[in-house]
Amino acid sequence: MNALIFAAGLGTRLKPLTDTMPKAMVPVNGKPLVQILIGRLLAIGVTEIVINVHHFAQQIIDFVEANNRFGIDIRFSDETDMLLETGGGLKKAARLFSNDKPILVHNVDILSNADLVGLYGEALTTGTTTLLVSDRQTQRYLLFDHTDRLVGWTNIATGEIKSPYPDLQFPSVNAQLTKHAFSGIQVFHPSLLPLMDAWEGKFSIIDFYLSICDKVDIRCHFASQLQLLDVGKLDSIAKAETFLSH
């Protein structure tokens, strides 16, 4: 099983901690976030990990090396010259894996009770890129048809819709559409990599998906009892410590 850890972000909301360290090294219950996530990935059978790095990149590299790469194949996708965002970061990192297995993509600062084995297994069975979603309250949602296939994105506060389908409207016209909140956790199928050739530099993975979802199958995996915590602000660290203690 392959996994990509997004750890290149600046972590500006975690200042002043991130004035001296990357967010991946912010400790929760005495362990850096990157170690917590690596431990979870090891527990579900991940055998290859790529970590993208930018802000204080060497701290992450040195920590992983000092721990003997946690006994598995861990590589680093270097974005120190320029942050590539989720799409550009995935495009660059995907080529560092030694095989063409689907890639479990996970942000370093997300804690959850998600069934990652079930998510990965579904993606293997269907052979499609699969996005973990829930009914979490937010302003921005992905839109799916009755077969759970991605068809668009909407901001319910502004009414904006992005979709390759020009007549797509939600919810008044097409009652079969459902809206779900994206968790940031997904399984990317490498068959989509050739479609990224026209995309250069930094770009959003969601923008990429929305540009091709009328041509290829991109599906959702709905988690009805998903608990998800973004360790993105200073006050979320205490919440993360409580989350991990249960």
C-alpha positions as CSV (number, residue, x, y, z in Angstrom):
1,M,0.0,0.0,0.0
2,N,1.3,3.4,-0.9
3,A,0.7,6.7,1.0
4,L,1.5,10.3,0.4
5,I,1.7,12.7,3.4
6,F,1.1,16.3,2.6
7,A,3.5,18.1,4.9
8,A,4.7,21.1,2.9
9,G,2.3,23.8,4.1
10,L,3.6,26.8,6.0
11,G,1.3,26.3,9.0
12,T,0.7,30.0,9.4
13,R,-2.3,29.4,11.7
14,L,0.0,27.6,14.1
15,K,2.3,30.6,14.6
16,P,4.4,31.2,16.7
17,L,5.2,27.4,16.8
18,T,5.8,27.3,13.0
19,D,8.2,30.2,13.2
20,T,10.8,27.7,14.2
21,M,9.4,24.3,13.0
22,P,7.2,22.9,10.2
23,K,3.6,22.0,11.2
24,A,4.5,18.3,10.7
25,M,6.8,18.6,13.7
26,V,4.3,20.2,16.0
27,P,3.9,17.9,19.0
28,V,0.7,16.4,20.2
29,N,1.0,14.3,23.4
30,G,4.8,14.5,23.0
31,K,4.9,13.2,19.4
32,P,5.2,15.2,16.2
33,L,2.2,15.1,13.9
34,V,4.2,13.3,11.2
35,Q,5.1,10.5,13.6
36,I,1.5,10.1,14.7
37,L,0.4,9.7,11.1
38,I,3.2,7.4,10.1
39,G,2.3,5.2,13.0
40,R,-1.2,5.0,11.8
41,L,-0.2,4.2,8.2
42,L,2.2,1.5,9.4
43,A,-0.7,0.0,11.4
44,I,-2.9,-0.4,8.3
45,G,-0.1,-2.0,6.2
46,V,1.4,0.9,4.2
47,T,4.8,-0.2,2.8
48,E,5.8,2.9,0.9
49,I,5.5,6.6,2.0
50,V,6.3,9.8,0.2
51,I,6.3,13.0,2.3
52,N,6.3,16.4,0.5
53,V,8.3,19.0,2.3
54,H,8.8,22.8,2.0
55,H,8.8,24.8,5.2
56,F,11.7,23.8,7.4
57,A,12.0,20.8,5.2
58,Q,15.3,19.5,6.7
59,Q,13.7,19.2,10.2
60,I,11.2,16.6,8.8
61,I,13.9,14.8,6.8
62,D,16.3,14.7,9.8
63,F,13.6,13.4,12.2
64,V,12.5,10.6,9.8
65,E,16.2,9.6,9.2
66,A,16.9,9.7,13.0
67,N,14.1,7.2,13.4
68,N,15.6,4.9,10.7
69,R,12.7,5.8,8.4
70,F,10.4,3.9,10.8
71,G,11.5,0.7,9.2
72,I,9.9,1.2,5.8
73,D,10.6,2.9,2.5
74,I,10.1,6.6,3.1
75,R,11.0,9.2,0.4
76,F,10.7,13.0,0.2
77,S,9.3,15.1,-2.5
78,D,11.2,18.4,-2.3
79,E,9.1,21.6,-2.8
80,T,11.6,23.9,-1.1
81,D,11.8,26.0,-4.3
82,M,8.0,26.5,-4.6
83,L,4.9,25.2,-2.9
84,L,3.0,23.2,-5.5
85,E,-0.4,23.0,-3.7
86,T,-2.3,19.7,-3.6
87,G,-2.4,19.0,-7.3
88,G,1.1,19.9,-8.2
89,G,2.4,18.3,-5.0
90,L,0.6,15.0,-5.8
91,K,1.8,15.1,-9.4
92,K,5.5,15.4,-8.4
93,A,5.3,13.0,-5.5
94,A,3.5,10.2,-7.4
95,R,6.5,9.6,-9.6
96,L,8.6,8.7,-6.5
97,F,6.8,5.5,-5.7
98,S,8.4,2.3,-7.0
99,N,5.1,0.8,-8.2
100,D,1.8,1.8,-9.8
101,K,-0.5,1.0,-6.8
102,P,-3.2,3.5,-5.8
103,I,-1.9,6.2,-3.4
104,L,-3.6,7.0,-0.1
105,V,-3.3,10.8,0.3
106,H,-3.5,12.2,3.8
107,N,-2.7,15.7,5.2
108,V,-0.2,15.6,8.1
109,D,-2.4,17.8,10.3
110,I,-5.6,15.8,10.0
111,L,-6.7,13.4,12.7
112,S,-9.7,11.2,12.2
113,N,-11.4,7.9,12.9
114,A,-11.7,7.2,9.2
115,D,-11.6,3.6,8.0
116,L,-8.6,3.9,5.8
117,V,-8.4,0.2,5.1
118,G,-12.0,0.3,3.8
119,L,-11.4,3.4,1.8
120,Y,-8.3,1.9,0.1
121,G,-10.1,-1.4,-0.4
122,E,-13.0,0.2,-2.2
123,A,-10.6,2.1,-4.4
124,L,-8.8,-1.1,-5.3
125,T,-12.1,-2.9,-6.1
126,T,-13.5,-0.1,-8.3
127,G,-10.2,0.9,-9.8
128,T,-11.1,4.6,-9.4
129,T,-9.9,7.6,-7.6
130,T,-12.0,7.7,-4.4
131,L,-12.6,10.7,-2.1
132,L,-13.5,10.3,1.6
133,V,-16.6,12.5,2.3
134,S,-19.1,13.1,5.0
135,D,-22.0,15.4,5.9
136,R,-19.9,17.8,7.9
137,Q,-21.3,21.3,7.9
138,T,-19.3,23.7,5.7
139,Q,-19.8,26.3,2.9
140,R,-18.0,24.3,0.2
141,Y,-19.2,21.0,-1.0
142,L,-18.5,18.4,-3.7
143,L,-21.5,17.4,-5.8
144,F,-22.1,13.8,-6.8
145,D,-24.7,12.1,-8.9
146,H,-26.9,9.1,-7.9
147,T,-24.0,6.7,-8.7
148,D,-21.6,8.6,-6.3
149,R,-19.7,10.0,-9.2
150,L,-18.2,13.4,-8.9
151,V,-19.9,16.0,-11.1
152,G,-19.1,19.4,-9.5
153,W,-18.4,21.7,-6.6
154,T,-20.4,24.4,-5.0
155,N,-20.1,27.2,-2.4
156,I,-23.5,27.4,-0.9
157,A,-22.8,30.9,0.6
158,T,-22.1,32.5,-2.7
159,G,-24.0,30.1,-5.0
160,E,-20.9,29.5,-7.1
161,I,-20.7,26.2,-9.0
162,K,-17.8,24.6,-10.7
163,S,-18.4,21.8,-13.1
164,P,-17.6,20.5,-16.6
165,Y,-21.3,20.1,-17.1
166,P,-22.5,23.6,-18.3
167,D,-26.2,23.1,-17.2
168,L,-25.4,21.8,-13.8
169,Q,-27.4,23.5,-11.0
170,F,-27.9,22.5,-7.4
171,P,-30.3,21.8,-5.9
172,S,-33.3,23.2,-7.9
173,V,-32.8,21.5,-11.3
174,N,-31.2,18.2,-10.6
175,A,-32.8,16.6,-7.5
176,Q,-30.6,13.6,-7.9
177,L,-27.4,15.4,-6.9
178,T,-26.1,15.1,-3.4
179,K,-23.5,17.4,-1.7
180,H,-20.8,16.1,0.6
181,A,-17.9,17.7,2.5
182,F,-14.5,16.5,1.4
183,S,-12.2,15.4,4.2
184,G,-8.9,15.9,2.4
185,I,-8.3,12.2,2.6
186,Q,-8.4,10.3,-0.7
187,V,-7.1,7.4,-2.7
188,F,-5.6,8.6,-6.0
189,H,-5.4,6.2,-8.9
190,P,-2.2,6.5,-10.9
191,S,-4.1,6.0,-14.2
192,L,-5.0,9.7,-13.9
193,L,-1.3,10.8,-14.0
194,P,-1.2,11.2,-17.9
195,L,-4.1,13.6,-17.7
196,M,-2.0,15.8,-15.5
197,D,0.6,16.3,-18.2
198,A,-1.0,19.6,-19.3
199,W,-1.0,20.9,-15.7
200,E,2.2,22.6,-14.7
201,G,3.5,24.1,-11.4
202,K,1.1,24.6,-8.6
203,F,-2.6,23.7,-8.9
204,S,-5.4,22.4,-6.8
205,I,-6.2,18.7,-7.0
206,I,-9.9,19.5,-6.8
207,D,-9.6,21.9,-9.8
208,F,-8.0,19.0,-11.7
209,Y,-10.7,16.6,-10.8
210,L,-13.4,19.0,-11.8
211,S,-11.8,19.4,-15.2
212,I,-11.9,15.7,-16.0
213,C,-14.8,14.3,-14.0
214,D,-17.0,14.2,-17.1
215,K,-14.5,12.0,-18.8
216,V,-13.3,9.7,-16.0
217,D,-14.8,8.1,-13.0
218,I,-14.0,9.8,-9.7
219,R,-16.1,8.6,-6.8
220,C,-16.9,9.3,-3.2
221,H,-16.7,7.0,-0.2
222,F,-19.2,8.3,2.4
223,A,-18.3,8.0,6.1
224,S,-21.5,8.5,8.1
225,Q,-19.8,8.6,11.5
226,L,-16.6,10.4,10.5
227,Q,-14.9,12.3,13.3
228,L,-12.2,14.7,11.8
229,L,-10.0,17.2,13.5
230,D,-7.8,19.7,11.7
231,V,-4.8,20.5,13.9
232,G,-4.4,23.9,12.2
233,K,-4.7,26.4,15.0
234,L,-3.1,26.7,18.4
235,D,-6.3,25.9,20.3
236,S,-6.7,22.7,18.3
237,I,-3.7,21.1,19.9
238,A,-5.4,20.5,23.2
239,K,-8.4,19.1,21.3
240,A,-6.0,16.8,19.4
241,E,-4.6,15.5,22.7
242,T,-8.1,14.7,23.9
243,F,-9.0,13.1,20.5
244,L,-6.0,10.8,20.6
245,S,-6.5,9.8,24.2
246,H,-9.9,8.1,23.3
